[in-house]
């Protein structure tokens, strides 16, 4: 049985008398089973909720490997550690401690969570008191909470299922569940409750300088991206794209610290959501046309290099004024960036066609094609005419990882150079698309 992991209790030591040293040592020994927080020598001493090595993945330990390799490494990778955590029980800490932790997260978390209960925080705390001291894993904690949630303690417009899910996440995170992934000392996230083969299970919570723990949605992330990439404040987005691509191709996060705090938040939320969607995609063996949501996320992120300076997006098949937030939509069975895939892939193909013209920059297209020598005709058919998607599908196929490892710098430079060019060509691209709808 696992214990809660973070360390909050500090014993005072009186060094004046040896007997007091012995006495306090005995007390510490007796309390060791009930202390809420234990620092197990984790390399993540600076994070809000520490985790022991079995629940920690430090990307620096995978330096020189691709992010997909870090995801799929047997036993030590993100997928395996997240799956193991999902089936491992923890003892739920005192309800007061859960509330204390939640109030250290980004305020959006507590506002949403407490806002579902009639009496806010006190009702949530009362709910958690029903399960404190009991053992649950992410797989079974919801069944432990459900009997205690009803319309008697929820607001009329609150969903009992959402209330159970959100309450379970907070209890688990405070009690030591959730796999910690360290991007760098200041940027990190937790994966919680991903249950293979349920592709819509799980949540990931990220933290970055100036922004505490939050489970960013696609819409949150796109809003951050739009705000950061405004031409008036970010003349050159190359450092941002370089930072995230170094992580994807080489598990190298060394460029994160040089980004301004707002960009670190955006980059961390990108990696957080990308990881969540990649976990789900691995559940279906990375088939390119089955739940490729991490590819969708990255493609829209790349297309923002054109969209931000032009102020244009593809919507319902037409190029119109708007921001990347338009690529979030609610569908019949869910919501997210994937709901608008038809539109942003059309834009990607038109940009690819424009830059392939001998009068523009075919050498940039050719450089990416040469780095991604896909022979499989089925794969090729799924990325035909879309240089962005070709690049991203190549990054997330196990058979190509050795090639990426050997040319990681070239992969980064080729895409960053291309994104910088479409940013510069945004007016011409807009004119071309309007002339060739």
Buried (B, 14 or more C-beta within 10 A) or exposed (E): EBBBBBBEEEEEEEEEEEEEEEEBEEEEEEEEEEBBBBEBEBBBEEBBBBBBBBBBBBBBBBEEBBBBBBBBBEEEBBBBBBBEBBEBBBBBBBBEBBBBBBEEBBEBBBEEBBEBBEEBBEBBBBBBBBBBEEBBBBBEBBEBBBEBBEEEBBBEEBEBEEBBBBBBBBBBBBBBBBBBBBBBBBBBBBBBBBBBEEBEBBBBBBBBBEBBBBBBBBBBBBBBBBBBBEBEEBEEBBBBBBBBBBBBBBBBBEBBEEBBEBBBBBBBBBBBBBBBBBBBBBBBEBEBEEBBBBBBBBBBBBBBBBBBBBEBBBBEEEBEEBBBBBBBBEEEEEEBBBBBBEBBBBBBBBBBBBBBEEEBBEEBBEBBBEBBEBEEEEBEEBBEBBBBBBBBBBBBBEEBBEBBBEBBEBBBBBBBBBBBBBBBBBEBBBEBBEEEE
